[in-house]
């Protein structure tokens, strides 16, 4: 039940963010600059900056994760190779 509720909440938040961003980028350029509706939205320049920042942060997180996984994998392979070399010397 908790998973279903969490999923519904995530869907609602995503829908609200999508609707807000769509109105901000598609509808607000046609509204006069002095209109009070502009008080609800950031300046238009942030409509580009926010997605760019999110993409850069996402790429950094994915790259960091892949780096950590590759480093750990290399360490495991090196430890296995060292153990196998040690086993070979003991048998001879």
PDB file of N, CA, C and O in Angstrom:
ATOM      1  N   UNK A   1       0.821  -1.193   0.000  1.00  0.00           N
ATOM      2  CA  UNK A   1       0.000   0.000   0.000  1.00  0.00           C
ATOM      3  C   UNK A   1       0.867   1.260   0.000  1.00  0.00           C
ATOM      4  O   UNK A   1       0.549   2.239  -0.676  1.00  0.00           O
ATOM      5  N   UNK A   2       1.967   1.230   0.764  1.00  0.00           N
ATOM      6  CA  UNK A   2       2.850   2.389   0.842  1.00  0.00           C
ATOM      7  C   UNK A   2       3.522   2.645  -0.510  1.00  0.00           C
ATOM      8  O   UNK A   2       3.712   3.794  -0.908  1.00  0.00           O
ATOM      9  N   UNK A   3       3.876   1.575  -1.206  1.00  0.00           N
ATOM     10  CA  UNK A   3       4.511   1.730  -2.513  1.00  0.00           C
ATOM     11  C   UNK A   3       3.539   2.360  -3.513  1.00  0.00           C
ATOM     12  O   UNK A   3       3.932   3.197  -4.326  1.00  0.00           O
ATOM     13  N   UNK A   4       2.288   1.959  -3.448  1.00  0.00           N
ATOM     14  CA  UNK A   4       1.283   2.516  -4.356  1.00  0.00           C
ATOM     15  C   UNK A   4       1.069   4.003  -4.065  1.00  0.00           C
ATOM     16  O   UNK A   4       0.975   4.815  -4.985  1.00  0.00           O
ATOM     17  N   UNK A   5       0.994   4.350  -2.783  1.00  0.00           N
ATOM     18  CA  UNK A   5       0.821   5.746  -2.390  1.00  0.00           C
ATOM     19  C   UNK A   5       2.030   6.586  -2.814  1.00  0.00           C
ATOM     20  O   UNK A   5       1.877   7.714  -3.282  1.00  0.00           O
ATOM     21  N   UNK A   6       3.216   6.031  -2.648  1.00  0.00           N
ATOM     22  CA  UNK A   6       4.433   6.732  -3.060  1.00  0.00           C
ATOM     23  C   UNK A   6       4.435   6.945  -4.568  1.00  0.00           C
ATOM     24  O   UNK A   6       4.799   8.020  -5.045  1.00  0.00           O
ATOM     25  N   UNK A   7       4.032   5.933  -5.313  1.00  0.00           N
ATOM     26  CA  UNK A   7       3.965   6.053  -6.765  1.00  0.00           C
ATOM     27  C   UNK A   7       2.970   7.111  -7.212  1.00  0.00           C
ATOM     28  O   UNK A   7       3.248   7.881  -8.131  1.00  0.00           O
ATOM     29  N   UNK A   8       1.816   7.150  -6.567  1.00  0.00           N
ATOM     30  CA  UNK A   8       0.803   8.153  -6.902  1.00  0.00           C
ATOM     31  C   UNK A   8       1.326   9.553  -6.597  1.00  0.00           C
ATOM     32  O   UNK A   8       1.125  10.480  -7.381  1.00  0.00           O
ATOM     33  N   UNK A   9       1.996   9.704  -5.459  1.00  0.00           N
ATOM     34  CA  UNK A   9       2.547  11.016  -5.099  1.00  0.00           C
ATOM     35  C   UNK A   9       3.631  11.447  -6.083  1.00  0.00           C
ATOM     36  O   UNK A   9       3.680  12.610  -6.482  1.00  0.00           O
ATOM     37  N   UNK A  10       4.493  10.523  -6.472  1.00  0.00           N
ATOM     38  CA  UNK A  10       5.542  10.853  -7.442  1.00  0.00           C
ATOM     39  C   UNK A  10       4.936  11.253  -8.784  1.00  0.00           C
ATOM     40  O   UNK A  10       5.417  12.182  -9.433  1.00  0.00           O
ATOM     41  N   UNK A  11       3.886  10.555  -9.197  1.00  0.00           N
ATOM     42  CA  UNK A  11       3.204  10.886 -10.445  1.00  0.00           C
ATOM     43  C   UNK A  11       2.557  12.262 -10.366  1.00  0.00           C
ATOM     44  O   UNK A  11       2.611  13.029 -11.327  1.00  0.00           O
ATOM     45  N   UNK A  12       1.950  12.577  -9.236  1.00  0.00           N
ATOM     46  CA  UNK A  12       1.322  13.887  -9.074  1.00  0.00           C
ATOM     47  C   UNK A  12       2.364  15.007  -9.098  1.00  0.00           C
ATOM     48  O   UNK A  12       2.157  16.032  -9.747  1.00  0.00           O
ATOM     49  N   UNK A  13       3.473  14.816  -8.401  1.00  0.00           N
ATOM     50  CA  UNK A  13       4.527  15.834  -8.385  1.00  0.00           C
ATOM     51  C   UNK A  13       5.093  16.026  -9.787  1.00  0.00           C
ATOM     52  O   UNK A  13       5.295  17.159 -10.227  1.00  0.00           O
ATOM     53  N   UNK A  14       5.351  14.926 -10.490  1.00  0.00           N
ATOM     54  CA  UNK A  14       5.884  15.025 -11.856  1.00  0.00           C
ATOM     55  C   UNK A  14       4.894  15.732 -12.774  1.00  0.00           C
ATOM     56  O   UNK A  14       5.295  16.538 -13.613  1.00  0.00           O
ATOM     57  N   UNK A  15       3.612  15.438 -12.623  1.00  0.00           N
ATOM     58  CA  UNK A  15       2.598  16.082 -13.457  1.00  0.00           C
ATOM     59  C   UNK A  15       2.517  17.582 -13.175  1.00  0.00           C
ATOM     60  O   UNK A  15       2.395  18.386 -14.099  1.00  0.00           O
ATOM     61  N   UNK A  16       2.585  17.951 -11.898  1.00  0.00           N
ATOM     62  CA  UNK A  16       2.529  19.374 -11.543  1.00  0.00           C
ATOM     63  C   UNK A  16       3.751  20.114 -12.066  1.00  0.00           C
ATOM     64  O   UNK A  16       3.629  21.218 -12.597  1.00  0.00           O
ATOM     65  N   UNK A  17       4.932  19.511 -11.919  1.00  0.00           N
ATOM     66  CA  UNK A  17       6.156  20.141 -12.424  1.00  0.00           C
ATOM     67  C   UNK A  17       6.084  20.285 -13.943  1.00  0.00           C
ATOM     68  O   UNK A  17       6.454  21.327 -14.484  1.00  0.00           O
ATOM     69  N   UNK A  18       5.610  19.246 -14.635  1.00  0.00           N
ATOM     70  CA  UNK A  18       5.484  19.314 -16.091  1.00  0.00           C
ATOM     71  C   UNK A  18       4.509  20.402 -16.510  1.00  0.00           C
ATOM     72  O   UNK A  18       4.790  21.164 -17.435  1.00  0.00           O
ATOM     73  N   UNK A  19       3.366  20.482 -15.838  1.00  0.00           N
ATOM     74  CA  UNK A  19       2.371  21.496 -16.171  1.00  0.00           C
ATOM     75  C   UNK A  19       2.910  22.903 -15.912  1.00  0.00           C
ATOM     76  O   UNK A  19       2.731  23.796 -16.739  1.00  0.00           O
ATOM     77  N   UNK A  20       3.571  23.105 -14.766  1.00  0.00           N
ATOM     78  CA  UNK A  20       4.144  24.409 -14.430  1.00  0.00           C
ATOM     79  C   UNK A  20       5.185  24.823 -15.464  1.00  0.00           C
ATOM     80  O   UNK A  20       5.165  25.951 -15.957  1.00  0.00           O
ATOM     81  N   UNK A  21       6.101  23.896 -15.793  1.00  0.00           N
ATOM     82  CA  UNK A  21       7.165  24.213 -16.742  1.00  0.00           C
ATOM     83  C   UNK A  21       6.582  24.479 -18.138  1.00  0.00           C
ATOM     84  O   UNK A  21       7.038  25.383 -18.838  1.00  0.00           O
ATOM     85  N   UNK A  22       5.588  23.704 -18.535  1.00  0.00           N
ATOM     86  CA  UNK A  22       4.971  23.900 -19.851  1.00  0.00           C
ATOM     87  C   UNK A  22       4.293  25.257 -19.947  1.00  0.00           C
ATOM     88  O   UNK A  22       4.431  25.951 -20.954  1.00  0.00           O
ATOM     89  N   UNK A  23       3.567  25.638 -18.913  1.00  0.00           N
ATOM     90  CA  UNK A  23       2.915  26.953 -18.909  1.00  0.00           C
ATOM     91  C   UNK A  23       3.981  28.052 -18.927  1.00  0.00           C
ATOM     92  O   UNK A  23       3.851  29.042 -19.647  1.00  0.00           O
ATOM     93  N   UNK A  24       5.020  27.867 -18.139  1.00  0.00           N
ATOM     94  CA  UNK A  24       6.096  28.850 -18.022  1.00  0.00           C
ATOM     95  C   UNK A  24       6.790  29.074 -19.359  1.00  0.00           C
ATOM     96  O   UNK A  24       7.061  30.217 -19.729  1.00  0.00           O
ATOM     97  N   UNK A  25       7.080  28.002 -20.086  1.00  0.00           N
ATOM     98  CA  UNK A  25       7.853  28.135 -21.320  1.00  0.00           C
ATOM     99  C   UNK A  25       6.997  28.343 -22.561  1.00  0.00           C
ATOM    100  O   UNK A  25       7.447  28.979 -23.514  1.00  0.00           O
ATOM    101  N   UNK A  26       5.779  27.825 -22.574  1.00  0.00           N
ATOM    102  CA  UNK A  26       4.965  27.906 -23.789  1.00  0.00           C
ATOM    103  C   UNK A  26       3.915  29.009 -23.764  1.00  0.00           C
ATOM    104  O   UNK A  26       3.588  29.569 -24.811  1.00  0.00           O
ATOM    105  N   UNK A  27       3.384  29.330 -22.595  1.00  0.00           N
ATOM    106  CA  UNK A  27       2.285  30.279 -22.497  1.00  0.00           C
ATOM    107  C   UNK A  27       2.739  31.669 -22.047  1.00  0.00           C
ATOM    108  O   UNK A  27       2.250  32.681 -22.549  1.00  0.00           O
ATOM    109  N   UNK A  28       3.672  31.708 -21.103  1.00  0.00           N
ATOM    110  CA  UNK A  28       4.054  32.994 -20.518  1.00  0.00           C
ATOM    111  C   UNK A  28       4.738  33.967 -21.485  1.00  0.00           C
ATOM    112  O   UNK A  28       4.607  35.173 -21.279  1.00  0.00           O
ATOM    113  N   UNK A  29       5.451  33.532 -22.515  1.00  0.00           N
ATOM    114  CA  UNK A  29       6.019  34.521 -23.440  1.00  0.00           C
ATOM    115  C   UNK A  29       4.966  35.378 -24.142  1.00  0.00           C
ATOM    116  O   UNK A  29       5.288  36.454 -24.647  1.00  0.00           O
ATOM    117  N   UNK A  30       3.719  34.921 -24.180  1.00  0.00           N
ATOM    118  CA  UNK A  30       2.661  35.664 -24.857  1.00  0.00           C
ATOM    119  C   UNK A  30       1.870  36.558 -23.913  1.00  0.00           C
ATOM    120  O   UNK A  30       0.971  37.275 -24.353  1.00  0.00           O
ATOM    121  N   UNK A  31       2.189  36.527 -22.628  1.00  0.00           N
ATOM    122  CA  UNK A  31       1.515  37.370 -21.641  1.00  0.00           C
ATOM    123  C   UNK A  31       2.335  38.644 -21.472  1.00  0.00           C
ATOM    124  O   UNK A  31       3.565  38.606 -21.449  1.00  0.00           O
ATOM    125  N   UNK A  32       1.640  39.768 -21.355  1.00  0.00           N
ATOM    126  CA  UNK A  32       2.325  41.057 -21.183  1.00  0.00           C
ATOM    127  C   UNK A  32       3.233  41.035 -19.957  1.00  0.00           C
ATOM    128  O   UNK A  32       2.927  40.384 -18.958  1.00  0.00           O
ATOM    129  N   UNK A  33       4.361  41.761 -20.044  1.00  0.00           N
ATOM    130  CA  UNK A  33       5.348  41.761 -18.970  1.00  0.00           C
ATOM    131  C   UNK A  33       4.809  42.351 -17.666  1.00  0.00           C
ATOM    132  O   UNK A  33       5.264  41.955 -16.593  1.00  0.00           O
ATOM    133  N   UNK A  34       3.884  43.256 -17.721  1.00  0.00           N
ATOM    134  CA  UNK A  34       3.357  43.882 -16.511  1.00  0.00           C
ATOM    135  C   UNK A  34       2.254  43.080 -15.840  1.00  0.00           C
ATOM    136  O   UNK A  34       1.775  43.479 -14.778  1.00  0.00           O
ATOM    137  N   UNK A  35       1.841  41.980 -16.415  1.00  0.00           N
ATOM    138  CA  UNK A  35       0.734  41.188 -15.877  1.00  0.00           C
ATOM    139  C   UNK A  35       1.143  40.529 -14.555  1.00  0.00           C
ATOM    140  O   UNK A  35       2.267  40.044 -14.428  1.00  0.00           O
ATOM    141  N   UNK A  36       0.238  40.509 -13.572  1.00  0.00           N
ATOM    142  CA  UNK A  36       0.578  39.914 -12.263  1.00  0.00           C
ATOM    143  C   UNK A  36       0.856  38.408 -12.324  1.00  0.00           C
ATOM    144  O   UNK A  36       1.422  37.849 -11.384  1.00  0.00           O
ATOM    145  N   UNK A  37       0.475  37.767 -13.387  1.00  0.00           N
ATOM    146  CA  UNK A  37       0.733  36.332 -13.540  1.00  0.00           C
ATOM    147  C   UNK A  37       2.228  36.046 -13.604  1.00  0.00           C
ATOM    148  O   UNK A  37       2.662  34.947 -13.259  1.00  0.00           O
ATOM    149  N   UNK A  38       3.015  37.016 -14.039  1.00  0.00           N
ATOM    150  CA  UNK A  38       4.469  36.845 -14.115  1.00  0.00           C
ATOM    151  C   UNK A  38       5.110  36.718 -12.738  1.00  0.00           C
ATOM    152  O   UNK A  38       6.232  36.226 -12.618  1.00  0.00           O
ATOM    153  N   UNK A  39       4.401  37.159 -11.695  1.00  0.00           N
ATOM    154  CA  UNK A  39       4.941  37.044 -10.337  1.00  0.00           C
ATOM    155  C   UNK A  39       5.025  35.589  -9.874  1.00  0.00           C
ATOM    156  O   UNK A  39       5.761  35.282  -8.936  1.00  0.00           O
ATOM    157  N   UNK A  40       4.283  34.697 -10.517  1.00  0.00           N
ATOM    158  CA  UNK A  40       4.276  33.287 -10.131  1.00  0.00           C
ATOM    159  C   UNK A  40       5.426  32.494 -10.748  1.00  0.00           C
ATOM    160  O   UNK A  40       5.659  31.346 -10.370  1.00  0.00           O
ATOM    161  N   UNK A  41       6.143  33.095 -11.690  1.00  0.00           N
ATOM    162  CA  UNK A  41       7.183  32.380 -12.417  1.00  0.00           C
ATOM    163  C   UNK A  41       8.519  33.113 -12.308  1.00  0.00           C
ATOM    164  O   UNK A  41       8.568  34.333 -12.156  1.00  0.00           O
ATOM    165  N   UNK A  42       9.598  32.338 -12.391  1.00  0.00           N
ATOM    166  CA  UNK A  42      10.937  32.916 -12.437  1.00  0.00           C
ATOM    167  C   UNK A  42      11.153  33.598 -13.784  1.00  0.00           C
ATOM    168  O   UNK A  42      10.360  33.395 -14.703  1.00  0.00           O
ATOM    169  N   UNK A  43      12.208  34.404 -13.922  1.00  0.00           N
ATOM    170  CA  UNK A  43      12.515  34.974 -15.244  1.00  0.00           C
ATOM    171  C   UNK A  43      12.746  33.858 -16.272  1.00  0.00           C
ATOM    172  O   UNK A  43      13.165  32.754 -15.925  1.00  0.00           O
ATOM    173  N   UNK A  44      12.468  34.168 -17.525  1.00  0.00           N
ATOM    174  CA  UNK A  44      12.534  33.158 -18.594  1.00  0.00           C
ATOM    175  C   UNK A  44      13.910  32.540 -18.772  1.00  0.00           C
ATOM    176  O   UNK A  44      14.017  31.404 -19.234  1.00  0.00           O
ATOM    177  N   UNK A  45      14.956  33.257 -18.419  1.00  0.00           N
ATOM    178  CA  UNK A  45      16.299  32.726 -18.590  1.00  0.00           C
ATOM    179  C   UNK A  45      16.482  31.451 -17.764  1.00  0.00           C
ATOM    180  O   UNK A  45      17.260  30.576 -18.144  1.00  0.00           O
ATOM    181  N   UNK A  46      15.775  31.341 -16.644  1.00  0.00           N
ATOM    182  CA  UNK A  46      15.875  30.152 -15.796  1.00  0.00           C
ATOM    183  C   UNK A  46      15.168  28.949 -16.408  1.00  0.00           C
ATOM    184  O   UNK A  46      15.393  27.816 -15.981  1.00  0.00           O
ATOM    185  N   UNK A  47      14.322  29.182 -17.394  1.00  0.00           N
ATOM    186  CA  UNK A  47      13.672  28.063 -18.092  1.00  0.00           C
ATOM    187  C   UNK A  47      14.695  27.250 -18.874  1.00  0.00           C
ATOM    188  O   UNK A  47      14.455  26.083 -19.184  1.00  0.00           O
ATOM    189  N   UNK A  48      15.814  27.848 -19.190  1.00  0.00           N
ATOM    190  CA  UNK A  48      16.898  27.141 -19.868  1.00  0.00           C
ATOM    191  C   UNK A  48      17.953  26.703 -18.858  1.00  0.00           C
ATOM    192  O   UNK A  48      18.472  25.590 -18.945  1.00  0.00           O
ATOM    193  N   UNK A  49      18.269  27.561 -17.914  1.00  0.00           N
ATOM    194  CA  UNK A  49      19.332  27.259 -16.953  1.00  0.00           C
ATOM    195  C   UNK A  49      19.015  26.036 -16.084  1.00  0.00           C
ATOM    196  O   UNK A  49      19.881  25.188 -15.867  1.00  0.00           O
ATOM    197  N   UNK A  50      17.789  25.946 -15.592  1.00  0.00           N
ATOM    198  CA  UNK A  50      17.434  24.843 -14.686  1.00  0.00           C
ATOM    199  C   UNK A  50      17.602  23.483 -15.357  1.00  0.00           C
ATOM    200  O   UNK A  50      18.239  22.612 -14.766  1.00  0.00           O
ATOM    201  N   UNK A  51      17.066  23.250 -16.563  1.00  0.00           N
ATOM    202  CA  UNK A  51      17.293  21.944 -17.197  1.00  0.00           C
ATOM    203  C   UNK A  51      18.765  21.670 -17.491  1.00  0.00           C
ATOM    204  O   UNK A  51      19.221  20.534 -17.360  1.00  0.00           O
ATOM    205  N   UNK A  52      19.509  22.698 -17.887  1.00  0.00           N
ATOM    206  CA  UNK A  52      20.937  22.501 -18.161  1.00  0.00           C
ATOM    207  C   UNK A  52      21.672  22.100 -16.886  1.00  0.00           C
ATOM    208  O   UNK A  52      22.501  21.190 -16.904  1.00  0.00           O
ATOM    209  N   UNK A  53      21.372  22.772 -15.792  1.00  0.00           N
ATOM    210  CA  UNK A  53      22.002  22.435 -14.509  1.00  0.00           C
ATOM    211  C   UNK A  53      21.637  21.010 -14.101  1.00  0.00           C
ATOM    212  O   UNK A  53      22.504  20.252 -13.668  1.00  0.00           O
ATOM    213  N   UNK A  54      20.366  20.640 -14.234  1.00  0.00           N
ATOM    214  CA  UNK A  54      19.931  19.282 -13.865  1.00  0.00           C
ATOM    215  C   UNK A  54      20.608  18.224 -14.728  1.00  0.00           C
ATOM    216  O   UNK A  54      20.994  17.168 -14.228  1.00  0.00           O
ATOM    217  N   UNK A  55      20.753  18.499 -16.010  1.00  0.00           N
ATOM    218  CA  UNK A  55      21.418  17.540 -16.900  1.00  0.00           C
ATOM    219  C   UNK A  55      22.888  17.396 -16.517  1.00  0.00           C
ATOM    220  O   UNK A  55      23.404  16.279 -16.468  1.00  0.00           O
ATOM    221  N   UNK A  56      23.570  18.512 -16.243  1.00  0.00           N
ATOM    222  CA  UNK A  56      24.979  18.451 -15.856  1.00  0.00           C
ATOM    223  C   UNK A  56      25.173  17.700 -14.536  1.00  0.00           C
ATOM    224  O   UNK A  56      26.100  16.902 -14.399  1.00  0.00           O
ATOM    225  N   UNK A  57      24.294  17.961 -13.570  1.00  0.00           N
ATOM    226  CA  UNK A  57      24.380  17.245 -12.290  1.00  0.00           C
ATOM    227  C   UNK A  57      24.107  15.761 -12.502  1.00  0.00           C
ATOM    228  O   UNK A  57      24.787  14.917 -11.919  1.00  0.00           O
ATOM    229  N   UNK A  58      23.115  15.433 -13.334  1.00  0.00           N
ATOM    230  CA  UNK A  58      22.814  14.030 -13.621  1.00  0.00           C
ATOM    231  C   UNK A  58      23.979  13.314 -14.279  1.00  0.00           C
ATOM    232  O   UNK A  58      24.294  12.178 -13.924  1.00  0.00           O
ATOM    233  N   UNK A  59      24.619  13.968 -15.232  1.00  0.00           N
ATOM    234  CA  UNK A  59      25.779  13.368 -15.903  1.00  0.00           C
ATOM    235  C   UNK A  59      26.917  13.174 -14.897  1.00  0.00           C
ATOM    236  O   UNK A  59      27.610  12.156 -14.934  1.00  0.00           O
ATOM    237  N   UNK A  60      27.112  14.141 -14.003  1.00  0.00           N
ATOM    238  CA  UNK A  60      28.163  14.014 -12.994  1.00  0.00           C
ATOM    239  C   UNK A  60      27.883  12.854 -12.039  1.00  0.00           C
ATOM    240  O   UNK A  60      28.799  12.117 -11.674  1.00  0.00           O
ATOM    241  N   UNK A  61      26.631  12.691 -11.638  1.00  0.00           N
ATOM    242  CA  UNK A  61      26.269  11.597 -10.726  1.00  0.00           C
ATOM    243  C   UNK A  61      26.467  10.247 -11.408  1.00  0.00           C
ATOM    244  O   UNK A  61      27.042   9.331 -10.820  1.00  0.00           O
ATOM    245  N   UNK A  62      25.993  10.121 -12.646  1.00  0.00           N
ATOM    246  CA  UNK A  62      26.155   8.860 -13.378  1.00  0.00           C
ATOM    247  C   UNK A  62      27.628   8.563 -13.615  1.00  0.00           C
ATOM    248  O   UNK A  62      28.062   7.423 -13.447  1.00  0.00           O
ATOM    249  N   UNK A  63      28.396   9.560 -14.001  1.00  0.00           N
ATOM    250  CA  UNK A  63      29.829   9.369 -14.219  1.00  0.00           C
ATOM    251  C   UNK A  63      30.555   8.969 -12.947  1.00  0.00           C
ATOM    252  O   UNK A  63      31.433   8.106 -12.974  1.00  0.00           O
ATOM    253  N   UNK A  64      30.191   9.594 -11.832  1.00  0.00           N
ATOM    254  CA  UNK A  64      30.807   9.236 -10.553  1.00  0.00           C
ATOM    255  C   UNK A  64      30.459   7.804 -10.161  1.00  0.00           C
ATOM    256  O   UNK A  64      31.321   7.060  -9.693  1.00  0.00           O
ATOM    257  N   UNK A  65      29.213   7.421 -10.350  1.00  0.00           N
ATOM    258  CA  UNK A  65      28.791   6.058 -10.030  1.00  0.00           C
ATOM    259  C   UNK A  65      29.550   5.042 -10.877  1.00  0.00           C
ATOM    260  O   UNK A  65      30.049   4.043 -10.358  1.00  0.00           O
ATOM    261  N   UNK A  66      29.636   5.299 -12.180  1.00  0.00           N
ATOM    262  CA  UNK A  66      30.362   4.383 -13.058  1.00  0.00           C
ATOM    263  C   UNK A  66      31.843   4.312 -12.683  1.00  0.00           C
ATOM    264  O   UNK A  66      32.442   3.238 -12.738  1.00  0.00           O
ATOM    265  N   UNK A  67      32.430   5.427 -12.309  1.00  0.00           N
ATOM    266  CA  UNK A  67      33.836   5.435 -11.895  1.00  0.00           C
ATOM    267  C   UNK A  67      34.048   4.585 -10.652  1.00  0.00           C
ATOM    268  O   UNK A  67      34.993   3.799 -10.584  1.00  0.00           O
ATOM    269  N   UNK A  68      33.171   4.741  -9.674  1.00  0.00           N
ATOM    270  CA  UNK A  68      33.290   3.961  -8.442  1.00  0.00           C
ATOM    271  C   UNK A  68      33.139   2.473  -8.742  1.00  0.00           C
ATOM    272  O   UNK A  68      33.893   1.657  -8.212  1.00  0.00           O
ATOM    273  N   UNK A  69      32.178   2.116  -9.581  1.00  0.00           N
ATOM    274  CA  UNK A  69      31.969   0.706  -9.929  1.00  0.00           C
ATOM    275  C   UNK A  69      33.182   0.148 -10.660  1.00  0.00           C
ATOM    276  O   UNK A  69      33.615  -0.969 -10.376  1.00  0.00           O
ATOM    277  N   UNK A  70      33.730   0.904 -11.588  1.00  0.00           N
ATOM    278  CA  UNK A  70      34.893   0.429 -12.339  1.00  0.00           C
ATOM    279  C   UNK A  70      36.118   0.288 -11.433  1.00  0.00           C
ATOM    280  O   UNK A  70      36.883  -0.665 -11.582  1.00  0.00           O
ATOM    281  N   UNK A  71      36.314   1.213 -10.507  1.00  0.00           N
ATOM    282  CA  UNK A  71      37.455   1.130  -9.583  1.00  0.00           C
ATOM    283  C   UNK A  71      37.311  -0.093  -8.687  1.00  0.00           C
ATOM    284  O   UNK A  71      38.276  -0.830  -8.482  1.00  0.00           O
ATOM    285  N   UNK A  72      36.114  -0.313  -8.152  1.00  0.00           N
ATOM    286  CA  UNK A  72      35.901  -1.479  -7.286  1.00  0.00           C
ATOM    287  C   UNK A  72      36.077  -2.778  -8.067  1.00  0.00           C
ATOM    288  O   UNK A  72      36.641  -3.744  -7.553  1.00  0.00           O
ATOM    289  N   UNK A  73      35.599  -2.802  -9.293  1.00  0.00           N
ATOM    290  CA  UNK A  73      35.742  -3.995 -10.129  1.00  0.00           C
ATOM    291  C   UNK A  73      37.224  -4.276 -10.415  1.00  0.00           C
ATOM    292  O   UNK A  73      37.657  -5.428 -10.387  1.00  0.00           O
ATOM    293  N   UNK A  74      37.981  -3.240 -10.683  1.00  0.00           N
ATOM    294  CA  UNK A  74      39.416  -3.395 -10.924  1.00  0.00           C
ATOM    295  C   UNK A  74      40.141  -3.911  -9.694  1.00  0.00           C
ATOM    296  O   UNK A  74      41.046  -4.738  -9.798  1.00  0.00           O
ATOM    297  N   UNK A  75      39.744  -3.423  -8.540  1.00  0.00           N
ATOM    298  CA  UNK A  75      40.366  -3.890  -7.299  1.00  0.00           C
ATOM    299  C   UNK A  75      40.064  -5.373  -7.061  1.00  0.00           C
ATOM    300  O   UNK A  75      40.938  -6.130  -6.638  1.00  0.00           O
ATOM    301  N   UNK A  76      38.817  -5.780  -7.337  1.00  0.00           N
ATOM    302  CA  UNK A  76      38.454  -7.189  -7.160  1.00  0.00           C
ATOM    303  C   UNK A  76      39.242  -8.080  -8.111  1.00  0.00           C
ATOM    304  O   UNK A  76      39.727  -9.143  -7.722  1.00  0.00           O
ATOM    305  N   UNK A  77      39.366  -7.640  -9.361  1.00  0.00           N
ATOM    306  CA  UNK A  77      40.126  -8.425 -10.342  1.00  0.00           C
ATOM    307  C   UNK A  77      41.596  -8.520  -9.939  1.00  0.00           C
ATOM    308  O   UNK A  77      42.218  -9.573 -10.080  1.00  0.00           O
ATOM    309  N   UNK A  78      42.145  -7.417  -9.439  1.00  0.00           N
ATOM    310  CA  UNK A  78      43.547  -7.424  -9.012  1.00  0.00           C
ATOM    311  C   UNK A  78      43.739  -8.351  -7.817  1.00  0.00           C
ATOM    312  O   UNK A  78      44.739  -9.064  -7.738  1.00  0.00           O
ATOM    313  N   UNK A  79      42.786  -8.343  -6.891  1.00  0.00           N
ATOM    314  CA  UNK A  79      42.882  -9.220  -5.721  1.00  0.00           C
ATOM    315  C   UNK A  79      42.784 -10.688  -6.137  1.00  0.00           C
ATOM    316  O   UNK A  79      43.501 -11.537  -5.607  1.00  0.00           O
ATOM    317  N   UNK A  80      41.885 -10.985  -7.098  1.00  0.00           N
ATOM    318  CA  UNK A  80      41.765 -12.364  -7.597  1.00  0.00           C
ATOM    319  C   UNK A  80      43.038 -12.804  -8.299  1.00  0.00           C
ATOM    320  O   UNK A  80      43.498 -13.931  -8.113  1.00  0.00           O
ATOM    321  N   UNK A  81      43.604 -11.921  -9.102  1.00  0.00           N
ATOM    322  CA  UNK A  81      44.833 -12.255  -9.824  1.00  0.00           C
ATOM    323  C   UNK A  81      45.980 -12.477  -8.837  1.00  0.00           C
ATOM    324  O   UNK A  81      46.793 -13.384  -9.018  1.00  0.00           O
ATOM    325  N   UNK A  82      46.042 -11.656  -7.803  1.00  0.00           N
ATOM    326  CA  UNK A  82      47.097 -11.801  -6.796  1.00  0.00           C
ATOM    327  C   UNK A  82      46.914 -13.108  -6.025  1.00  0.00           C
ATOM    328  O   UNK A  82      47.890 -13.798  -5.727  1.00  0.00           O
ATOM    329  N   UNK A  83      45.676 -13.443  -5.707  1.00  0.00           N
ATOM    330  CA  UNK A  83      45.395 -14.690  -4.985  1.00  0.00           C
ATOM    331  C   UNK A  83      45.723 -15.901  -5.863  1.00  0.00           C
ATOM    332  O   UNK A  83      46.265 -16.897  -5.383  1.00  0.00           O
ATOM    333  N   UNK A  84      45.389 -15.804  -7.152  1.00  0.00           N
ATOM    334  CA  UNK A  84      45.687 -16.905  -8.074  1.00  0.00           C
ATOM    335  C   UNK A  84      47.182 -17.054  -8.250  1.00  0.00           C
ATOM    336  O   UNK A  84      47.674 -18.178  -8.339  1.00  0.00           O
ATOM    337  N   UNK A  85      47.921 -15.960  -8.302  1.00  0.00           N
ATOM    338  CA  UNK A  85      49.375 -16.022  -8.424  1.00  0.00           C
ATOM    339  C   UNK A  85      49.980 -16.630  -7.160  1.00  0.00           C
ATOM    340  O   UNK A  85      50.947 -17.389  -7.228  1.00  0.00           O
ATOM    341  N   UNK A  86      49.410 -16.294  -6.025  1.00  0.00           N
ATOM    342  CA  UNK A  86      49.887 -16.851  -4.765  1.00  0.00           C
ATOM    343  C   UNK A  86      49.608 -18.349  -4.691  1.00  0.00           C
ATOM    344  O   UNK A  86      50.429 -19.100  -4.164  1.00  0.00           O
ATOM    345  N   UNK A  87      48.480 -18.791  -5.203  1.00  0.00           N
ATOM    346  CA  UNK A  87      48.125 -20.201  -5.225  1.00  0.00           C
ATOM    347  C   UNK A  87      49.058 -20.974  -6.132  1.00  0.00           C
ATOM    348  O   UNK A  87      49.454 -22.093  -5.808  1.00  0.00           O
ATOM    349  N   UNK A  88      49.414 -20.391  -7.264  1.00  0.00           N
ATOM    350  CA  UNK A  88      50.306 -21.056  -8.220  1.00  0.00           C
ATOM    351  C   UNK A  88      51.688 -21.238  -7.645  1.00  0.00           C
ATOM    352  O   UNK A  88      52.322 -22.264  -7.895  1.00  0.00           O
ATOM    353  N   UNK A  89      52.177 -20.280  -6.885  1.00  0.00           N
ATOM    354  CA  UNK A  89      53.514 -20.392  -6.293  1.00  0.00           C
ATOM    355  C   UNK A  89      53.545 -21.465  -5.206  1.00  0.00           C
ATOM    356  O   UNK A  89      54.545 -22.165  -5.042  1.00  0.00           O
ATOM    357  N   UNK A  90      52.432 -21.591  -4.458  1.00  0.00           N
ATOM    358  CA  UNK A  90      52.393 -22.582  -3.393  1.00  0.00           C
ATOM    359  C   UNK A  90      52.378 -24.009  -3.963  1.00  0.00           C
ATOM    360  O   UNK A  90      52.948 -24.916  -3.357  1.00  0.00           O
ATOM    361  N   UNK A  91      51.741 -24.213  -5.106  1.00  0.00           N
ATOM    362  CA  UNK A  91      51.660 -25.541  -5.705  1.00  0.00           C
ATOM    363  C   UNK A  91      52.992 -25.971  -6.281  1.00  0.00           C
ATOM    364  O   UNK A  91      53.294 -27.164  -6.276  1.00  0.00           O
ATOM    365  N   UNK A  92      53.800 -25.052  -6.775  1.00  0.00           N
ATOM    366  CA  UNK A  92      55.081 -25.403  -7.400  1.00  0.00           C
ATOM    367  C   UNK A  92      56.105 -25.601  -6.395  1.00  0.00           C
ATOM    368  O   UNK A  92      57.250 -25.903  -6.732  1.00  0.00           O
TER     369      UNK A  92
END
